[in-house]
Amino acid sequence: MARPTSGVLPLNLPLLTLVLGIGGTFQYGLHISLINSPSKHVQKFINSTWEQRYGMILHPDTIMLFWSIIVSIYSIGGFLGSLIVGYLSVTFGRKKTQLYNNLVAILGAALMCMSRTAQSFEMIMLGRFLYGINAGVSLNLHSMYIGECAPQSKRGMVTVSVSFAIAIGRLMGFVIGLRELLGTEELWPYLLSCSAVPALIQLVTLPFFPESPRYLLIDKGDKDGCLKAMQQLWGPGEHSLEFENMLTEKEAVGEQTKGLKDLLVDRTVRWQMITLLLICGAIQLIGINAVYFYAYDVFQNAGIPANEAPYVSLGIGITEILTTVLCGFLIDRLGRKTLLWVNYVILALTLTLLTATISLKDVYAWLPYTSCMLIFIFTSSYGLGPGGVTCVLPTELFVQCYRPAAYAITGALTWVGLFVIGLAFPFIEEALGAFCFIFFLVYCISVAIFSFWILPETKDKSMMEILESFNKLNFKTKEDKHNKLVCTRL
């Protein structure tokens, strides 16, 4: 039977991809990079506010403590957002949850904007906490929603847009934080509150798009609604094969949503969980944030003035965007497995060379320039491989009933990893110097081996075909294989 979805997609799905990106993971990328620019202005504001209240100035260490709380409370909010996204997405649906989530971002932006007028740095803390909840929900919900709306043949390319939105958000945070734009002492409250703009855009535009077809059929049993959503997203045509695949999944796994406990103890998803934890949950162990941390020192050692380093960082952001776009074009051609193991090998080699060049930077004058090149290679490989592919995998690894819980676990581990790396890495770097990359190197080698030898390919496969691939790992004996479909239904 003809499948129109294998050709050029109609306009509705790309438009939904854009709308979800604007109010989805774009916010996460924006918040990650935005907070660095106004740090000195906010710390000065904290000190002046305290002096107005109590007639005394704060010790620099106390100011730094308050600033650390402002930065780290974002991760706490993100962790909580990740824990509740599974429940919200099932109870209210993907679309309504995303709409409600924009209200959280708008409230956080309002607190940021009014903080200086109210002379309250506590409002900045609360605003950052709300930003974290918003990002924790959207980081998982965006991937789930767009992945369930994409046709099977375009699932990889469409879902990689999640990573693209993060990269665009991170770059935009660098751009608007420049001193020529909003990165000034007078404008920093507006800089911190600019998150309201993408939230408002999505709040106005998302109601014109349908709910996820898979959610409508499998979770709600709405066959007519599912078919209508497919027609609206993919255009008029015959989509019976996709619909039949969803019905097969619904009949095989049922409608009951599985919780975190089910996901952790159920033998039928054991290797899916191992894959999720190793590749998606531990993605912070790649070391991308650590390399960004070292970037300023590397650039300065190469002779780039400190006041020009932010502009070089823009080049890193642009590189990540370009490679993420390339990943979108390649992921449905080369497959997830190939992109992962090849780029993890490149990441491991790059970290090895970066350790050597940073350690020997005073020996040869040309080594700092080599380090700069390695940072760009590392960023490119990250965007082309794990940065893009890990947005796709949680949607493909689990059937509908397990997916919300899987995203909750992935999101929670991502935020815990972000918090731990941010807290511990400066101390590790101080103790080990350039050899601090050794932990990330070991992880990259391990995942490269796992991806090459164990991970099944999920490219252009239905959910039941992917389940069958993992059942070969989950069930080893003949008796297990005979009973695996019965176990899956349980």
HELIX and SHEET records of a PDB file:
HELIX    1   1 PRO A    4  SER A    6  5                                   3    
HELIX    2   2 ASN A   12  GLY A   23  1                                  12    
HELIX    3   3 THR A   25  LEU A   34  1                                  10    
HELIX    4   4 SER A   39  TYR A   54  1                                  16    
HELIX    5   5 PRO A   60  THR A   91  1                                  32    
HELIX    6   6 ARG A   94  MET A  114  1                                  21    
HELIX    7   7 GLU A  122  CYS A  149  1                                  28    
HELIX    8   8 GLN A  152  LYS A  154  5                                   3    
HELIX    9   9 ARG A  155  THR A  159  1                                   5    
HELIX   10  10 SER A  161  ILE A  176  1                                  16    
HELIX   11  11 TRP A  188  LEU A  192  1                                   5    
HELIX   12  12 ALA A  196  THR A  205  1                                  10    
HELIX   13  13 LEU A  206  PHE A  208  5                                   3    
HELIX   14  14 PRO A  213  ARG A  214  1                                   2    
HELIX   15  15 TYR A  215  ASP A  219  3                                   5    
HELIX   16  16 LYS A  223  TRP A  234  1                                  12    
HELIX   17  17 SER A  240  VAL A  253  1                                  14    
HELIX   18  18 LEU A  260  VAL A  265  1                                   6    
HELIX   19  19 ARG A  267  VAL A  269  5                                   3    
HELIX   20  20 ARG A  270  THR A  275  1                                   6    
HELIX   21  21 LEU A  276  GLY A  281  3                                   6    
HELIX   22  22 ILE A  283  ILE A  286  5                                   4    
HELIX   23  23 ILE A  288  ASN A  301  1                                  14    
HELIX   24  24 ALA A  306  GLU A  308  5                                   3    
HELIX   25  25 ALA A  309  LEU A  334  1                                  26    
HELIX   26  26 ARG A  336  SER A  359  1                                  24    
HELIX   27  27 LEU A  367  LEU A  384  1                                  18    
HELIX   28  28 PRO A  386  LEU A  397  1                                  12    
HELIX   29  29 ARG A  403  LEU A  432  1                                  30    
HELIX   30  30 GLY A  433  PHE A  437  5                                   5    
HELIX   31  31 ILE A  438  TRP A  453  1                                  16    
HELIX   32  32 MET A  463  ASN A  474  1                                  12    
HELIX   33  33 LYS A  478  ARG A  489  1                                  12    
END                                                                             
